[in-house]
Amino acid sequence: MGYIMNFTHIFMHSLSDVLGILPFLFISYVILEYIEHKSQDKVSNILVKSKRIAPLFGGLAGLFPSCGFSAMASSFYATRVISLGTLFAVYLSTSDEMIPIFLSEGVDLSFLFYILFIKFLVAVVCGFIIDAIFFKNRQYSIRIKDFCECEKCSCHNGIILSALRHSIKIFLWVFVITFVLGILIEMIGEDAILVFLSDKGVIVKFITAFIGLIPNCASSVILSKLYISGVIDFSSLITGLLVGSGVGLIVLFKMNKSFKENLYIAVGLYFIAVLTGFLIQSIWY
């Protein structure tokens, strides 16, 4: 009976987590469908003209306590509406469940803003550097049509219906992954993670970065609780939170055709977070 109750709890919790991204998915696909049918050339021109400041807006968008913007950014990057640097900026600044957890624990607001400022600063700086290396002066080729053909989309049925179809399909995919991850986390248990991280020294940052990579709101919850409990220090907290892009990576791996590129992005996030963690440790202590 207990297993059934846990199973039901994980199912409902996963559903509530993923429902929050559905509006973001729908809005992003409406925008993508509109670009494909109405103004692809205009958007391409705007993209080239605004590439110098795009990571700034990406960093700001990610600060909102929701993984919906990271899911939206993944959709936009997969179709090349935004640049790689902007995608990284959104991922690195995404807060997910960290803000409500800290607020519920009575953490000082100035400390919370300090964390957000660090995440924003790292996100924007890395976004600009990545775009300077990979974007250069060339124009991204928007690939919405390729995505529609791959998904066998019936775009002739109208923008809204097509966007709704895409949204539901990605939503179900994300839900299944989130549900499976929820079961695995329940089997491992947060207490086991606490014990494992105790007295691990330098390795802790590599572990917290790995926890942050888990494409689920549980990662930011676990990291926040680990810090509040005194198990990890500030630099290790930042390390994990920088990687935590919510369900963004799930959407990216589903939508972006190149598995190798997706893997490079995930590994890049991981090492940016770890290096930043060690940098903060050297400054903080």
Order of alpha helices (4+ residues) and beta strands (2+ residues): alpha-alpha-alpha-alpha-alpha-alpha-alpha-alpha-alpha-alpha-alpha-alpha-alpha-alpha-alpha-alpha
